[in-house]
């Protein structure tokens, strides 16, 4: 029984190590993706354009919500 508990603890530790390694690998992939995007100015320009478009859509949505609020009063 004691041996089984030790094996279970060891297995849990190994699984935690594997989870951490997977998380680390995902973080490295994310960092590399960001570095690639930053090293490519065209991608950065597209990113900024997308942000500007999103900002315009957000402003339009906010204005629409404000109109609905004022009509509800």
C-alpha positions in Angstrom: 0.0 0.0 0.0 2.8 2.4 0.9 4.6 1.6 -2.3 1.4 2.4 -4.3 1.1 5.8 -2.6 4.7 6.6 -3.4 4.1 5.6 -7.0 1.0 7.8 -7.2 2.9 10.7 -5.7 5.7 10.2 -8.2 3.2 10.0 -11.1 1.5 13.2 -9.9 4.9 15.0 -9.9 5.7 13.7 -13.4 2.4 14.9 -14.7 2.9 18.3 -13.1 6.3 18.5 -14.8 4.8 17.6 -18.1 2.1 20.2 -17.7 4.7 22.8 -16.9 6.8 21.8 -19.9 3.7 22.1 -22.1 2.9 25.6 -20.7 6.5 26.7 -21.2 6.4 25.5 -24.8 3.2 27.3 -25.4 4.7 30.5 -23.9 7.8 30.2 -26.1 5.5 29.7 -29.2 3.5 32.8 -28.3 6.7 34.9 -27.7 8.1 33.7 -31.1 4.8 34.6 -32.8 4.9 38.1 -31.3 8.6 38.5 -32.3 7.8 37.4 -35.8 5.0 40.0 -36.0 7.1 42.7 -34.6 10.0 42.0 -37.0 7.6 42.2 -40.0 6.5 45.9 -40.3 3.7 45.0 -42.7 2.1 42.8 -40.1 2.5 45.6 -37.6 0.9 48.1 -39.9 -2.0 45.6 -40.5 -2.3 45.2 -36.7 -2.5 48.9 -36.2 -5.1 49.3 -39.0 -7.2 46.5 -37.3 -6.9 48.3 -34.0 -8.1 51.5 -35.6 -11.0 49.7 -37.2 -11.9 48.1 -33.9 -11.8 51.5 -32.2 -14.1 53.0 -34.8 -16.6 50.1 -34.3 -16.4 50.4 -30.6 -17.1 54.2 -30.8 -20.1 53.5 -33.1 -21.4 50.9 -30.7 -20.9 53.2 -27.7 -22.8 56.0 -29.5 -25.6 53.6 -30.3 -25.8 52.4 -26.7 -25.9 56.1 -25.6 -28.8 56.8 -28.0 -30.7 53.8 -26.6 -30.1 55.0 -23.1 -31.4 58.5 -23.8 -34.5 57.1 -25.5 -35.2 54.9 -22.5 -35.2 57.9 -20.1 
